[in-house]
Amino acid sequence: MKNIKYSKLFFYVKFFLRKIYRFIKIKGTGGTITARYCYSVFMRHIIHLFKNGMLNIPNRVAEFGPGDSIGIGLCVILAGAKEYYALDVVEHANSIRNLKIFDELVILFREKTPIPDNIEFPLIKPLLDDYSFPSYIFNDNVLENNISEKRINLIRNALLNKNGDDIVIKYIVPWENYSENYPEVDFVFSQAVLEHIDNLKQFYSIMYKILIKGGFVSHDIDFKSHNETYEWNGHWSISQKKWNKIRKAKPYLINREPLSTHLRLFEETGFQIKEKIPCKGSSEGKPSIQRKKLAEKYVKLSDEDFETSSCYIIAQKEN
């Protein structure tokens, strides 16, 4: 009992400090600020994608919600992509941070660095069976081509807003009300972003629209309360009226939609799910609310929804 009390006290201290941090913070999301984090996320996605039918690194890529840098997108470019589009609500990243992360990523690729594992980044999903460098995807010939000095300079120029015919790096902000034509891409991905999108139906529609037939999508979705409650799923116990008040102060918090909402939208939009890797809150040792505490909106949650704290999903646009 004493351990539980101390755990709750620790949670509320962190919660209070986080509120102070959000108050003084003007711009940024707190994610994608290190090269090793971005490298680890990218490698996990690409390894799972190659296991599920992707044969080559896609040429044109879109990322939703890149965060404080476009580091994961730069990994895609270093892996061989020619066009990268960062779709976000606000352009959080800046050239100085992107260039620093880019230079560090070049070294990680050149040295065939093993993938930072769950000891270094315990919260990153999906998990891997093997964290060694995937030489079967990036052999010496591929690396020599992709990270040659000539190509590195082209990428650096693109980062400095000097896009040429070879490399395109472009922000699309705000993506929900974009006035120009969306680009056509071969691959769409995100990392812990879809839980922040309120109009999910619009998101899935746009994702389907910009993706070519046969193209892949890869998303890691977090269903936890984002530290708004002590229990990982405590946000489902909050009434809609109270949640609306919370959201007024934090408009991009979370949408509280469970896994089944995404599975339904994948199917309705026309995607074929290739892989689904759910993670249970209990498997991570996180405290959970009791079913009897669920708010009216969530009393009929399935057992899968109630227990799933995150899920990694790969899907393909049907031909």
Buried (B, 14 or more C-beta within 10 A) or exposed (E): EEEEEEEEEEBEEEEEEBEEEEEEEEEBBEBBBBBBBBBBBBBBBBBBBBEBEBEEBBEBBBBBBBBBBBBBBBBBBBBBBBBBBBBBBEBBBEEEBBBBBBEBBBEBBEEEBBBBBEEEBEEBBBEBEEBEBBEEBBEEEBBEEBBEEEBBEBBBBBBEEEBEEEBBBBBBBEBBEEEEEBBEBBBBBBBBBBBBBBEBEEBBBBBBEBBBEEBBBBBBBBBBBBEBBBBBBBBBBBEEEEBEEEBEEEEEBBBBBBBEBBBEBBEEBEBEBBBBBBBBBEEEEBBBBEEEBBBEEBEEBEEBBBBBBBBBBBBBBEE
